[in-house]
Amino acid sequence: MRYKSGYKISLQALTKLLDETPKQLKIETMQAICTAFNCKLSDFCEVVSDLELIWDQVIPSSAVKRPSTDDLNQFKNTD
């Protein structure tokens, strides 16, 4: 990856990215991945709301279809 993008990332850090869902990811790292693998961010990353994440953790996907983001946003605390 360093050869193609000029960004140095340790084997340990790269392995962790592949094995676990990161809680955060630097823009610089995402750009280096896209450059090195000739891809777009949308090829490997999806931005979802917290409500969608909670829904996916609580409700099995086989049980019922997840509501749209707009539907889930109705339940946000508006205070």
CORHU-V920224 format. One record per residue. RES is the residue in three letters. PSI is psi as a letter, one per 40 degrees, with the letter a starting at -180 (* if undefined). OMEGA is omega in whole degrees, 0 to 359 (* if undefined). Layout:
# CORHU-V920224
res=RES psi=PSI omega=OMEGA
res=RES psi=PSI omega=OMEGA
This chain:
# CORHU-V920224
res=MET psi=d omega=179
res=ARG psi=d omega=181
res=TYR psi=d omega=184
res=LYS psi=d omega=186
res=SER psi=e omega=184
res=GLY psi=e omega=182
res=TYR psi=h omega=180
res=LYS psi=h omega=176
res=ILE psi=h omega=183
res=SER psi=i omega=177
res=LEU psi=d omega=179
res=GLN psi=d omega=180
res=ALA psi=d omega=179
res=LEU psi=d omega=178
res=THR psi=d omega=179
res=LYS psi=d omega=177
res=LEU psi=d omega=181
res=LEU psi=d omega=185
res=ASP psi=d omega=185
res=GLU psi=i omega=173
res=THR psi=h omega=183
res=PRO psi=i omega=176
res=LYS psi=d omega=175
res=GLN psi=i omega=182
res=LEU psi=h omega=181
res=LYS psi=i omega=177
res=ILE psi=d omega=180
res=GLU psi=d omega=179
res=THR psi=d omega=179
res=MET psi=d omega=179
res=GLN psi=d omega=179
res=ALA psi=d omega=178
res=ILE psi=d omega=180
res=CYS psi=d omega=179
res=THR psi=d omega=184
res=ALA psi=d omega=184
res=PHE psi=e omega=177
res=ASN psi=f omega=181
res=CYS psi=i omega=176
res=LYS psi=i omega=178
res=LEU psi=d omega=182
res=SER psi=e omega=177
res=ASP psi=d omega=183
res=PHE psi=e omega=184
res=CYS psi=i omega=177
res=GLU psi=h omega=178
res=VAL psi=h omega=179
res=VAL psi=i omega=180
res=SER psi=i omega=177
res=ASP psi=d omega=180
res=LEU psi=d omega=178
res=GLU psi=d omega=179
res=LEU psi=d omega=179
res=ILE psi=d omega=179
res=TRP psi=d omega=183
res=ASP psi=d omega=179
res=GLN psi=d omega=186
res=VAL psi=d omega=185
res=ILE psi=h omega=177
res=PRO psi=i omega=184
res=SER psi=d omega=181
res=SER psi=e omega=185
res=ALA psi=d omega=182
res=VAL psi=i omega=179
res=LYS psi=h omega=179
res=ARG psi=h omega=176
res=PRO psi=i omega=178
res=SER psi=i omega=178
res=THR psi=d omega=179
res=ASP psi=d omega=178
res=ASP psi=d omega=180
res=LEU psi=d omega=181
res=ASN psi=e omega=177
res=GLN psi=d omega=184
res=PHE psi=e omega=178
res=LYS psi=i omega=176
res=ASN psi=h omega=183
res=THR psi=e omega=180
res=ASP psi=* omega=*
